[in-house]
Amino acid sequence: MGGLSIDHGGVIAVDTEELRAVAARIAAAAGACGRAATAVEQARVAVSSDPEAFEGVPLPALRAAAQALHDVAAELAHAADGARRTADVFEIVELRAKVEALAHTDAGAATAAQARLDRLLAADPALGLVATALVLQWTTRPLFGPGLLLGGLGPSVAPAAGVTQLLGSTTGFAKVQPGERLRGHADPVRVTAVARSAPRAPSDLTAALRRLPESGGAQVAVERYTMKDGATRYVAYLSGTRSVSLAPTGTEPWDMRSNVQLYAGTRSASYQATLDALAASGAQPGDRVDVVAYSQSGMIAAHVAMESDFDVELQITAGSPSEPTLDDDQTLVQLRHADDVVSRLATGGSAEGTGSADSFTASRLVEPLPGPDDLGLGSHGIEEYEETARLVDASSDPRAEALGRYWIELGEATEVERTEYRAERVG
């Protein structure tokens, strides 16, 4: 089992402006060392010009000190230049992604980003090649890296994992772009409430994953929270795939037919059922609805957050085959396993990351049971993702701690009403 890794989810793991500020401080230290070296060298010259006046002053020691200071100044100057170039490379990656994303929603902003990108590339064309290599390394690392090939995957698993990643990277379905909406019409569904309860709010991420509906055939659970100030908010819990059927006559909306439709960007019965369940629970356009979703429902959550009339401030997914493009005021928490063939359909998501500064991707390598028929689906199991959630809850990462404050806030609700819904295709 591999250790937990928490990052922003993309190539860019640093603040480029902060990195440039660090480069400036290093350059200032290099300058100070250079001036000190010059002063020591001047002292050596003065001593050597009048040895009787400075009897006992070791000239070799002064020469060695001046040289050492010159060497440190040169190393610091090199480090400062490297930090500046690294910041430029990361910004090029970010700007390329931004230009692509803004082309869908804001042509003017896309043009401005392209102008900045052109200036960076004109100043040092080689940085563009470095940025391209960086993204390529990031997108292929889960596919070819030792974490996958040496992490317990059998010979029958690695090709399957590679195919899923290749599918995501070549189709463009892995990333839900800004302004992208589901197309077409969903198969008709009927949503029925099958259970009601009044639980306490979940206390952490692990507890939240354990709220995914299981009993009575329910696929959606909606919890209505009445807060201390009288405000109402909702949390939707969305289950994963329940059937491998592709038939349009199947009654289970959370099936492979919906998987294919959602991944290809078309409206599915499972997505429609989610909206219907939220409406049945009393959620109105503009209401805050946070989402906890597993597997197929990660794609549902993406579109609820990006195109529905609800205000989604927090989206938590486990093993999702895609990644949304969220705004800076929306937080995305993703749990992913390097050897989960379903999660690998997302091909790493977006190079620039997505969502607020508190957004993060928590990932680890799970050792699936070896065997000739093993396709790595053991690492997609909800139990394994609950273990990953437990590791996040125990983490001291600031983003994990920020998520912890969300559960504390949710726990201040004066009333919690939970309704579980069973959806079926009809007609």
C-alpha positions in Angstrom: 0.0 0.0 0.0 1.4 3.4 -1.0 1.5 6.5 1.2 -1.0 9.3 1.0 -0.2 12.2 -1.3 -2.2 15.5 -1.0 -1.8 18.2 -3.7 -3.8 20.6 -5.7 -4.3 18.0 -8.4 -2.3 19.4 -11.3 1.1 20.1 -12.6 1.2 23.5 -10.8 1.9 22.9 -7.2 3.3 26.3 -6.4 2.3 29.9 -6.4 4.3 31.4 -9.2 4.3 34.9 -7.7 5.5 33.6 -4.4 8.2 31.6 -6.2 9.4 34.8 -8.0 9.4 36.5 -4.6 11.6 33.7 -3.3 13.9 34.1 -6.3 14.2 37.8 -5.5 15.2 37.1 -2.0 17.8 34.5 -3.1 19.1 37.1 -5.7 19.4 39.6 -2.9 21.4 37.1 -0.8 23.6 36.4 -3.8 24.3 40.2 -4.1 25.2 40.4 -0.4 27.6 37.5 -0.7 29.2 39.1 -3.7 29.7 42.4 -1.9 31.2 40.5 1.1 33.6 38.7 -1.3 34.6 42.0 -2.8 35.2 43.5 0.7 37.4 40.5 1.7 39.3 40.6 -1.5 39.9 44.4 -1.0 41.2 43.6 2.5 43.5 40.9 1.2 44.9 43.4 -1.3 45.4 46.0 1.4 47.2 43.5 3.6 49.5 42.3 0.8 50.4 45.9 -0.1 51.8 46.6 3.4 52.7 43.2 5.0 54.6 44.9 7.9 51.6 46.9 9.0 49.4 43.8 8.9 51.9 41.3 10.3 50.2 38.1 11.4 47.2 38.5 9.1 47.0 35.2 7.1 46.8 36.1 3.4 45.9 32.6 2.3 42.9 32.5 4.6 41.7 35.8 3.2 42.1 34.5 -0.3 40.2 31.3 0.5 37.4 33.3 2.3 37.0 35.6 -0.7 36.8 32.7 -3.1 34.3 30.8 -0.9 32.1 33.9 -0.8 32.3 34.3 -4.6 31.4 30.6 -5.0 28.3 30.9 -2.7 27.3 34.1 -4.5 27.5 32.3 -7.8 25.5 29.3 -6.5 22.8 31.6 -5.1 22.6 33.6 -8.3 22.2 30.3 -10.2 19.4 29.2 -7.8 17.6 32.5 -8.2 17.7 32.2 -12.0 16.4 28.6 -11.7 13.6 29.7 -9.4 12.6 32.5 -11.8 12.7 30.1 -14.8 10.6 27.5 -12.9 8.0 30.2 -12.1 7.9 31.0 -15.8 7.5 27.4 -16.8 4.6 26.9 -14.3 3.0 30.1 -15.5 3.3 28.9 -19.1 1.5 25.7 -18.2 -1.2 27.6 -16.3 -1.6 30.2 -19.2 -2.0 27.4 -21.8 -4.7 25.8 -19.8 -6.3 29.1 -19.1 -6.4 30.1 -22.8 -8.0 26.8 -23.6 -10.6 27.1 -20.9 -11.4 30.8 -21.4 -12.0 30.2 -25.1 -15.2 28.5 -24.1 -16.5 31.4 -22.0 -14.5 34.7 -22.3 -12.7 35.4 -25.6 -11.4 38.7 -24.3 -9.8 37.1 -21.2 -8.4 34.3 -23.4 -6.8 36.9 -25.7 -5.2 38.7 -22.7 -3.8 35.4 -21.4 -2.5 34.5 -24.8 -0.7 37.8 -25.0 1.1 37.2 -21.6 1.9 33.6 -22.8 3.4 35.0 -26.0 5.6 37.4 -24.1 7.0 34.6 -21.9 7.7 32.4 -24.8 9.4 35.2 -26.8 11.7 35.9 -23.9 12.9 32.3 -23.7 11.5 29.9 -26.3 13.1 26.9 -24.5 10.7 27.3 -21.6 7.8 26.3 -23.8 9.5 23.0 -24.5 10.2 22.5 -20.8 6.5 23.2 -20.0 5.4 20.7 -22.7 7.7 18.1 -21.3 6.4 18.8 -17.7 2.8 18.3 -18.7 3.6 15.2 -20.7 5.5 13.7 -17.7 2.5 14.6 -15.4 -0.1 13.0 -17.7 1.9 9.8 -18.4 3.4 9.3 -14.9 0.4 7.3 -13.5 0.5 5.1 -16.7 4.2 4.3 -17.0 5.7 5.1 -13.6 6.9 2.6 -11.1 4.0 3.4 -8.8 1.8 1.5 -11.3 4.1 -1.1 -12.8 5.6 -2.1 -9.5 2.7 -1.5 -7.2 1.2 -4.9 -7.3 -0.7 -4.8 -10.6 -0.6 -8.1 -12.4 0.2 -8.4 -16.2 -3.5 -8.4 -17.0 -4.2 -5.2 -15.1 -1.6 -2.8 -16.5 -2.9 -3.0 -20.1 -6.5 -2.3 -18.8 -5.3 0.6 -16.8 -3.4 2.0 -19.7 -6.4 1.7 -22.0 -8.6 3.6 -19.6 -6.0 6.4 -19.3 -5.5 6.5 -23.1 -9.3 6.7 -23.6 -9.5 9.7 -21.3 -6.6 11.5 -22.8 -7.5 11.0 -26.4 -11.3 11.6 -26.3 -11.1 14.8 -24.2 -13.9 13.5 -22.0 -11.8 13.4 -18.8 -12.2 17.2 -18.2 -15.5 19.0 -18.0 -14.6 22.3 -19.6 -16.1 25.7 -18.5 -19.5 26.3 -20.0 -19.8 22.7 -21.0 -23.4 21.4 -20.5 -24.9 18.0 -20.9 -26.5 17.5 -24.2 -29.7 15.7 -25.2 -32.6 14.4 -23.1 -32.4 11.8 -20.3 -34.4 8.6 -20.2 -37.5 9.2 -18.1 -37.2 8.3 -14.5 -39.4 8.0 -11.4 -37.9 8.9 -8.0 -39.4 7.5 -4.8 -38.5 8.3 -1.2 -37.8 4.9 0.5 -36.4 6.0 3.9 -36.3 9.0 6.2 -34.3 9.7 9.3 -32.8 12.5 11.5 -29.1 11.7 11.9 -26.4 13.9 13.3 -24.1 15.6 10.8 -21.0 13.6 9.7 -18.0 14.5 11.8 -15.3 13.9 9.2 -14.6 12.8 5.6 -14.7 9.1 6.5 -18.1 9.5 8.1 -19.4 11.4 5.0 -18.4 8.6 2.6 -20.2 6.2 4.9 -23.4 8.2 4.4 -23.6 7.0 0.8 -27.0 5.2 0.5 -27.0 1.4 0.5 -30.3 0.1 1.9 -33.6 -0.2 0.1 -32.1 0.1 -3.3 -31.6 3.9 -2.8 -29.0 5.6 -5.0 -29.4 9.2 -3.7 -29.7 10.6 -0.1 -30.4 14.2 0.5 -29.8 15.7 3.9 -31.5 19.0 4.8 -29.7 21.1 7.4 -31.3 23.9 9.4 -28.5 26.1 10.6 -28.4 28.2 13.8 -29.2 31.4 11.9 -32.3 29.7 10.3 -30.6 29.3 6.9 -31.2 26.0 5.1 -28.6 24.0 3.1 -28.4 20.6 1.6 -25.9 17.8 1.2 -26.5 15.2 -1.5 -24.9 11.8 -1.3 -24.7 10.0 -4.6 -23.9 6.3 -5.0 -21.8 4.6 -7.7 -22.7 2.3 -10.6 -25.2 -0.4 -9.7 -25.5 -2.3 -13.0 -23.3 -3.1 -16.0 -26.3 -3.1 -18.4 -26.1 -0.9 -21.5 -29.7 -1.6 -22.5 -32.0 1.4 -22.7 -34.8 -0.7 -21.2 -33.0 -1.4 -18.0 -34.8 0.0 -14.9 -31.5 0.9 -13.0 -30.5 4.5 -13.8 -27.0 4.0 -12.2 -25.9 1.6 -14.9 -23.3 1.4 -17.7 -25.6 3.2 -20.1 -25.6 6.3 -17.8 -21.8 5.9 -17.4 -21.2 6.1 -21.1 -23.7 8.9 -21.6 -22.2 11.1 -18.8 -18.6 10.5 -19.9 -19.5 11.5 -23.5 -21.3 14.6 -22.2 -24.9 13.6 -22.7 -27.7 13.7 -20.1 -28.3 10.5 -18.3 -31.1 9.0 -16.3 -29.0 9.1 -13.2 -28.3 12.8 -13.5 -32.0 13.5 -14.0 -32.8 11.4 -11.0 -30.4 13.3 -8.9 -32.0 16.6 -9.8 -35.5 15.1 -9.2 -34.4 13.9 -5.8 -33.1 17.3 -4.8 -36.3 18.9 -5.9 -38.3 16.3 -4.0 -36.3 17.1 -0.9 -37.3 20.8 -1.1 -34.1 22.2 -2.6 -34.9 25.3 -4.7 -32.8 27.1 -7.3 -30.2 29.2 -5.6 -30.1 27.0 -2.5 -26.7 25.7 -1.3 -26.3 22.1 -2.2 -23.0 20.4 -1.4 -22.3 17.0 -3.0 -20.5 13.8 -1.9 -20.2 11.4 -4.8 -18.7 8.0 -5.6 -17.6 6.6 -9.0 -20.2 7.4 -11.8 -21.8 10.0 -9.5 -18.6 12.0 -9.6 -19.6 12.9 -13.2 -23.1 13.8 -11.9 -21.6 16.0 -9.2 -19.5 17.8 -11.8 -22.5 18.9 -13.8 -24.6 19.7 -10.7 -21.8 22.0 -9.6 -21.2 23.6 -13.0 -24.6 23.8 -14.7 -27.4 23.3 -12.3 -29.3 26.1 -10.6 -28.0 25.1 -7.2 -25.1 26.8 -5.3 -22.5 24.1 -4.9 -19.7 25.3 -2.7 -18.1 22.0 -1.9 -17.9 18.9 -4.0 -16.3 15.7 -2.7 -15.7 12.8 -5.1 -14.1 9.3 -4.7 -13.0 7.4 -7.8 -14.6 9.8 -10.3 -13.8 9.1 -14.0 -13.7 12.8 -14.8 -12.9 16.2 -13.2 -14.9 19.4 -13.3 -13.7 23.0 -13.9 -14.8 24.8 -10.7 -14.7 28.5 -9.9 -12.4 30.0 -7.3 -15.2 30.1 -4.8 -15.9 26.4 -5.1 -13.9 23.7 -3.3 -13.2 20.4 -4.9 -11.9 17.4 -2.9 -10.9 14.4 -4.9 -9.9 11.0 -3.6 -8.1 9.0 -6.3 -6.1 5.7 -6.4 -3.2 5.3 -8.8 -4.3 1.7 -9.6 -8.0 2.4 -9.9 -8.9 2.0 -13.6 -12.1 4.0 -13.2 -10.4 7.0 -11.6 -7.7 6.8 -14.3 -10.2 7.7 -16.9 -9.8 11.2 -15.6 -6.1 11.1 -16.8 -5.0 13.3 -13.9 -7.6 16.0 -14.5 -6.4 19.5 -15.3 -2.8 20.6 -15.4 -3.6 23.9 -13.6 -5.7 22.3 -10.9 -9.3 23.5 -10.3 -11.4 25.1 -7.6 -10.5 27.2 -4.6 -7.1 27.3 -2.8 -8.6 24.8 -0.4 -9.2 22.3 -3.1 -7.0 19.2 -3.2 -6.6 15.7 -4.6 -5.7 13.0 -2.1 -4.2 9.9 -3.8 -2.4 6.7 -2.9 -1.5 3.4 -4.4 -3.7 0.4 -3.3 -2.4 -3.1 -3.8 -5.2 -5.0 -5.5 -5.5 -8.8 -5.1 -3.4 -10.4 -7.8 -5.0 -12.8 -10.3 -5.4 -13.4 -14.0 -8.9 -11.9 -14.0 -8.1 -9.0 -11.8 -8.7 -5.6 -13.6 -7.7 -3.5 -10.6 -11.3 -2.9 -9.5 -10.4 -3.8 -6.0 -8.8 -0.4 -5.6 -12.0 1.2 -6.8 -14.0 -0.3 -3.9 -15.7 2.2 -1.6 -14.0 0.5 1.4 -10.6 1.4 0.0 -11.7 5.0 -0.5 -13.0 5.1 3.1 -9.4 4.1 4.1 -8.1 7.0 2.0 -10.6 9.3 3.7 -9.4 8.2 7.1 -5.8 9.1 6.1 -7.0 12.5 5.0 -8.8 13.0 8.3 -5.6 12.2 10.1 -3.5 14.5 7.9 -2.0 17.8 9.1 -2.1 19.3 5.6 -3.7 22.8 5.8 -6.3 21.9 3.1 -7.3 18.8 5.0 -7.6 20.9 8.1 -9.8 23.4 6.3 -12.1 20.6 5.3 -12.3 19.6 8.9 -13.7 23.1 9.7 -16.5 22.4 7.2 -17.6 19.4 9.3 -17.5 21.4 12.5 -19.7 24.1 10.8 -22.1 21.4 9.5 -22.3 20.0 13.0 -23.7 23.3 14.3 -27.0 22.6 12.5 -30.1 22.6 14.8 -31.9 20.1 12.7 -30.9 17.4 10.1 -33.5 15.6 8.0 -32.3 12.8 5.7 -34.3 11.3 2.9 -33.1 8.4 0.7 -34.5 8.0 -2.8 -34.8 5.1 -5.1 -34.9 5.9 -8.8 -36.1 3.8 -11.7 -36.3 4.2 -15.4 -39.9 4.2 -16.7 -41.5 3.9 -20.1 
